[in-house]
Amino acid sequence: MYDAVVSARSHPDVIRPVRAIYNNKSLHNLCSVCNVNLNVVSPRPYAPPIGPYSEYRKIPKHQDWGQYTVHHPRFLYFFPKNVALSTLTPHSFRQTVCEYVESQFDVPDVVHAGHIFLDGYGMIPYCDQHELPLFVMGRGGTLNGFPELSNRRQAMVSETLEFAEGIICVSDALAERAKQIVENPEKVYVVANGENPDLYPTSNRELIRRELNIPPEDNLVLYVGNIIGEKGINDIIQVINNGDFPDTHFIFVGQSGNLRLKLHETLIEANIGRESKILWQVRPLALRRIYVAADLVWLPSYSEGRPNVIYEAMASETPVLATNIDGIIEQVVNGETGKLIEPGNPSDLYQELISLLSKPDQLKCFGQNGLERLILKGWTWEEHAKKIAKIHKERI
């Protein structure tokens, strides 16, 4: 057993119960496979007693997640809370998490960060003071967007990567980006996320479709992710607007995004199946059932790490229509587990969608191949956790 403190600004809470749920799955399995004593620090803003942001008062200062406890120290802000949650300054984050960890916990064996920035950057002073190893997760945004960051932000990210004992990337492409930044590429690891196919009720597919009012002869196309341009939502909107899909139902599952209203208006006006809808903050148990019911998952993203959505589709034996970008091309085998197209091409997206939906036998074969690939590659949360525990113990 060893002790760990985790810095994770993005973690589910009572207001957003599926926010960054991959952090919860990663840490839950880490506790299970190696019996680590783990505390998570995930700051939240102070909330006024009344007003539009007062609901944040519902977030407890400590929340038991079964295998570990999440601590929500409060920070002061000078912006509305929905802004402050995404613009907490690096200095404020450092001060909040370091002071809290110093006052609340004994010195752990390791510090683990859910993301490189701000999570890893914020814990550098504490790790430096106590000579502790810092491990950071490279999940996508920071490394993919590194060239576009300001000089100041690039310096902060570089400082974090150089200081860290281990940089744990979820894809080969992200690992290569990290190696280009740091002096010692040997401290860069690839540890995939994954999913547990045993959790998906694939044998109940027809029953679930009846519960969702999806006729046997109709198609169900599923999107899971943030409703934003980077995920290809504008391309999806164009496809739905310009096509006729009276026998195809589109379900979108999201938790944030500035294109939600535009997408909602599209679904109202388009000629599509009557069960098309946008669902918000869907819990994992319900989401797994929707995956099982779907004929196809589409994800026309412009940038990704290795999206968990695709692991979830593979676990549910649901084929994927996605873009041939870094990360996704490591998961999807074009023509075997799904189809890949160039990003930013709504015309190709439309043509491939129509083609796939007209070939149910091929879709079924793609889905079965996807599950086989998931199992063959060992892309499960348990294997993910075992590899992280091994990296931790090697550096303690």
C-alpha positions in Angstrom: 0.0 0.0 0.0 1.1 3.6 -0.6 -0.4 7.0 0.1 -1.3 9.4 -2.7 -2.8 12.9 -3.0 -4.5 13.6 -6.3 -5.0 17.1 -7.7 -8.0 17.0 -10.0 -9.8 20.3 -10.7 -12.2 18.3 -13.0 -14.0 15.7 -11.0 -17.7 14.8 -10.7 -19.6 16.5 -8.0 -23.3 16.8 -6.9 -23.9 19.7 -9.4 -22.2 18.0 -12.4 -22.3 14.3 -11.6 -20.6 13.1 -14.8 -18.1 15.9 -15.2 -14.7 14.4 -16.1 -16.0 11.0 -15.0 -12.9 9.4 -16.5 -11.0 10.7 -13.5 -13.4 8.9 -11.1 -13.1 5.7 -13.1 -9.3 5.9 -13.2 -9.0 6.6 -9.5 -11.6 4.1 -8.4 -9.8 1.3 -10.2 -6.4 2.5 -8.9 -7.7 2.0 -5.4 -9.1 -1.4 -6.3 -6.1 -2.9 -7.9 -3.4 -1.8 -5.5 -5.2 -0.7 -2.3 -3.7 2.8 -2.4 -4.8 5.2 0.3 -6.0 8.1 -1.8 -7.4 11.6 -1.3 -8.5 13.9 -4.1 -8.4 17.7 -4.0 -10.8 19.4 -6.4 -11.3 23.1 -5.6 -14.7 24.8 -6.0 -15.7 28.5 -5.8 -17.4 30.1 -2.8 -21.1 30.4 -3.5 -23.5 33.2 -2.4 -26.5 32.2 -0.4 -28.9 33.4 -3.1 -28.7 34.1 -6.8 -28.1 32.1 -10.0 -24.9 30.5 -8.7 -26.1 29.6 -5.2 -26.6 26.0 -6.2 -22.8 25.5 -5.8 -23.5 25.6 -2.0 -24.8 22.1 -2.5 -21.3 20.8 -3.1 -20.0 19.4 0.2 -16.5 20.2 1.4 -15.8 16.5 1.6 -17.6 13.8 -0.5 -17.1 10.1 0.0 -16.7 8.2 -3.3 -16.5 4.8 -1.8 -12.8 4.0 -2.5 -11.6 7.5 -1.8 -12.7 11.0 -0.5 -12.9 14.1 -2.7 -12.1 17.4 -0.9 -13.5 20.6 -2.3 -11.6 23.6 -0.8 -13.2 26.9 -1.7 -11.5 29.7 -3.5 -12.4 33.4 -3.9 -13.3 34.7 -7.3 -14.0 38.0 -9.0 -16.1 36.6 -11.9 -19.5 34.8 -12.1 -19.0 31.3 -11.0 -19.6 29.7 -14.4 -16.7 31.8 -15.6 -14.5 31.3 -12.5 -14.7 27.5 -12.8 -12.8 27.7 -16.1 -10.6 30.7 -15.4 -9.2 30.0 -11.9 -5.7 31.6 -12.2 -2.6 29.4 -11.9 -1.5 31.4 -8.9 -4.8 31.0 -7.1 -5.0 27.3 -7.9 -1.5 26.7 -6.5 -2.2 28.6 -3.4 -5.6 26.9 -2.8 -4.4 23.3 -3.3 -1.0 23.6 -1.7 -2.3 25.2 1.4 -5.1 22.8 1.7 -2.9 19.7 1.2 -0.4 21.0 3.7 -3.0 21.6 6.4 -5.1 18.5 5.9 -2.9 15.5 5.1 0.2 13.8 6.2 2.9 13.9 3.5 2.0 11.2 1.0 4.3 9.0 -1.1 3.2 10.4 -4.4 1.2 13.3 -5.9 -0.8 12.5 -9.0 -2.4 15.1 -11.2 -5.6 14.4 -13.3 -4.3 16.9 -16.0 -1.0 18.6 -16.7 -2.4 22.0 -16.3 -3.7 23.3 -13.9 -3.6 20.1 -11.8 0.1 19.3 -12.1 1.4 22.8 -12.3 -0.5 23.7 -9.1 1.2 21.0 -7.0 4.9 21.8 -8.0 5.7 23.9 -4.9 4.3 21.3 -2.5 6.2 18.4 -4.3 9.3 20.5 -4.4 9.1 21.3 -0.7 8.6 17.7 0.4 10.8 16.1 -2.4 7.8 14.1 -3.7 7.4 12.5 -7.1 4.7 14.2 -9.3 2.9 12.3 -12.0 0.7 14.1 -14.5 -1.9 12.7 -16.9 -1.7 13.9 -20.6 -5.2 13.5 -21.8 -5.4 15.7 -24.9 -6.2 19.4 -24.6 -2.9 20.7 -23.2 -0.5 18.7 -25.4 -2.6 19.0 -28.6 -3.0 22.7 -28.1 0.5 23.4 -26.9 1.7 25.3 -30.0 -1.2 27.7 -29.8 -0.7 28.6 -26.2 0.7 31.9 -25.1 4.4 32.1 -24.3 3.6 32.4 -20.6 1.3 29.4 -20.7 3.8 27.3 -22.7 6.4 28.1 -20.0 4.1 26.9 -17.3 3.3 23.7 -19.1 6.9 23.1 -19.9 7.8 23.7 -16.2 5.3 21.1 -15.2 6.5 18.5 -17.7 10.1 19.0 -16.7 9.4 18.8 -13.0 7.2 15.7 -13.2 8.7 12.3 -12.5 6.2 10.7 -14.9 4.1 12.0 -17.8 1.3 9.4 -18.4 -0.3 9.9 -21.8 -3.5 8.2 -23.0 -2.3 7.9 -26.6 0.8 7.4 -28.6 0.3 10.7 -30.4 0.2 12.6 -27.1 3.3 10.8 -25.9 5.2 11.9 -29.0 4.1 15.5 -28.3 5.3 15.3 -24.7 8.6 13.9 -25.8 9.2 16.9 -28.0 8.8 19.2 -25.1 10.8 17.5 -22.3 14.6 16.8 -22.1 14.1 13.3 -20.8 11.7 11.3 -23.1 12.1 8.2 -21.0 9.8 9.5 -18.3 6.9 9.6 -20.9 4.5 6.7 -20.7 1.5 5.5 -22.7 -1.4 4.2 -20.6 -4.7 3.9 -22.4 -8.0 4.4 -20.8 -10.6 1.8 -21.5 -14.0 0.3 -20.6 -15.4 -2.9 -19.1 -17.6 -4.7 -21.6 -19.2 -6.8 -18.8 -21.1 -3.7 -17.8 -22.9 -3.4 -21.1 -26.3 -5.3 -21.3 -25.9 -6.2 -25.0 -28.1 -9.2 -24.7 -31.0 -6.9 -23.8 -30.6 -4.7 -26.9 -34.1 -5.2 -28.4 -35.8 -4.7 -25.0 -33.9 -1.4 -24.5 -34.8 -0.2 -28.0 -38.5 -0.9 -27.2 -38.2 1.1 -24.0 -36.7 4.0 -26.0 -39.5 3.7 -28.6 -37.1 2.9 -31.4 -38.9 0.6 -34.0 -36.9 -2.5 -35.0 -36.6 -1.3 -38.6 -35.4 2.3 -37.6 -31.9 3.5 -37.0 -30.5 5.1 -33.9 -27.4 7.3 -34.2 -25.7 8.3 -31.0 -23.4 11.2 -30.1 -21.7 11.5 -26.7 -19.5 14.4 -25.8 -19.5 18.2 -25.3 -21.7 20.1 -27.7 -18.9 22.3 -29.1 -17.4 23.1 -32.5 -14.2 21.2 -31.8 -16.2 18.0 -31.6 -17.6 18.5 -35.1 -21.1 19.6 -33.9 -21.4 22.2 -36.7 -20.7 19.5 -39.2 -23.4 17.3 -37.6 -25.9 20.1 -37.7 -25.2 20.7 -41.4 -25.7 17.0 -42.1 -29.0 16.8 -40.3 -30.2 20.1 -41.8 -29.4 19.0 -45.4 -30.6 15.5 -45.2 -33.9 13.6 -44.8 -33.8 11.0 -42.0 -37.4 10.2 -41.2 -36.6 6.7 -40.0 -33.4 7.6 -38.1 -33.4 8.9 -34.6 -30.5 11.0 -33.3 -29.7 11.1 -29.6 -27.1 13.5 -28.3 -25.7 13.1 -24.8 -23.8 16.0 -23.4 -22.9 17.9 -20.3 -21.7 21.3 -21.5 -21.2 23.2 -24.7 -22.1 26.5 -26.4 -23.9 24.9 -29.4 -26.6 23.2 -27.4 -29.3 25.7 -28.4 -28.3 25.6 -32.1 -28.4 21.8 -32.0 -31.8 21.8 -30.3 -33.3 24.1 -32.9 -31.9 21.8 -35.6 -33.6 18.8 -34.1 -36.9 20.6 -34.0 -36.8 21.7 -37.6 -35.2 18.7 -39.3 -37.0 15.8 -41.0 -35.7 13.1 -38.6 -37.1 10.4 -36.3 -39.5 11.5 -33.5 -37.3 10.2 -30.7 -34.4 12.5 -31.6 -33.3 14.4 -28.5 -30.6 16.0 -26.4 -30.0 14.5 -23.0 -28.0 16.2 -20.3 -25.9 14.8 -17.5 -26.8 11.2 -18.1 -25.5 8.8 -15.5 -23.2 5.9 -16.6 -25.8 3.1 -16.0 -28.4 4.8 -18.3 -25.8 5.8 -20.8 -24.6 2.3 -21.2 -28.1 1.2 -22.2 -28.3 3.9 -24.8 -25.0 2.8 -26.3 -26.3 -0.8 -26.5 -29.5 0.4 -28.3 -27.6 2.5 -30.9 -26.8 1.3 -34.4 -23.9 3.7 -34.8 -21.9 6.2 -32.7 -20.5 9.2 -34.6 -17.7 11.5 -33.5 -16.5 13.9 -36.2 -13.9 15.6 -33.9 -11.2 18.0 -35.0 -8.9 17.1 -32.0 -8.8 14.3 -29.5 -6.6 12.4 -27.1 -8.1 8.9 -27.3 -11.8 9.6 -26.7 -13.4 7.4 -24.1 -16.6 7.6 -26.2 -14.9 5.1 -28.6 -13.9 2.7 -25.9 -17.5 2.8 -24.7 -18.8 2.1 -28.2 -16.5 -0.8 -28.6 -17.6 -2.3 -25.2 -21.2 -2.1 -26.4 -20.5 -3.6 -29.8 -21.5 -0.4 -31.5 -19.6 0.6 -34.6 -18.1 4.1 -35.0 -18.1 6.8 -37.6 -15.3 9.2 -36.7 -12.5 11.3 -38.1 -9.0 10.1 -39.0 -7.2 12.3 -36.5 -4.5 11.5 -33.9 -5.8 9.3 -31.1 -8.8 8.0 -32.9 -6.7 6.3 -35.6 -5.1 4.3 -32.7 -8.5 3.0 -31.7 -10.6 2.6 -34.9 -9.5 0.3 -37.7 -11.0 1.8 -40.8 -13.3 -0.7 -42.5 -13.1 -3.2 -39.7 -14.4 -1.6 -36.5 -15.9 1.5 -38.1 -15.3 4.1 -40.7 -13.0 7.1 -40.7 -13.2 10.3 -42.7 -11.3 13.5 -43.0 -12.3 16.2 -40.3 -14.2 19.2 -41.4 -16.0 17.6 -44.3 -19.8 17.5 -43.8 -20.4 16.1 -47.3 -18.3 13.0 -46.6 -19.8 12.7 -43.2 -23.3 12.7 -44.8 -22.4 10.2 -47.5 -20.7 7.8 -45.1 -23.6 8.0 -42.6 -26.1 7.2 -45.4 -23.9 4.3 -46.6 -23.4 2.8 -43.2 -27.1 3.0 -42.2 -28.0 1.1 -45.3 -25.8 -1.9 -44.4 -27.0 -3.3 -41.0 -25.1 -6.5 -41.4 -21.8 -4.6 -41.9 -22.6 -2.4 -38.9 -23.1 -5.6 -36.8 -19.8 -7.0 -38.0 -18.0 -3.7 -37.2 -19.5 -3.7 -33.7 -18.3 -7.3 -33.0 -14.9 -6.5 -34.3 -14.7 -3.5 -32.1 -15.4 -5.5 -29.0 -12.8 -8.1 -30.0 -10.2 -5.3 -30.5 -11.0 -3.8 -27.1 -10.4 -7.2 -25.4 -7.3 -8.0 -27.5 -5.7 -4.7 -26.6 -6.5 -4.9 -22.9 -8.3 -1.5 -23.0 -10.0 -1.7 -19.7 -10.0 0.5 -16.6 -8.5 -2.3 -14.6 -5.5 -2.6 -16.9 -5.2 1.2 -17.0 -5.0 1.3 -13.2 -2.5 -1.6 -12.9 -0.1 0.3 -15.2 -0.4 3.5 -13.3 0.2 1.8 -10.0 3.3 0.1 -11.5 4.6 3.5 -12.7 4.0 5.1 -9.2 5.8 2.3 -7.4 8.8 2.3 -9.7 9.4 6.0 -8.9 8.6 6.0 -5.1 
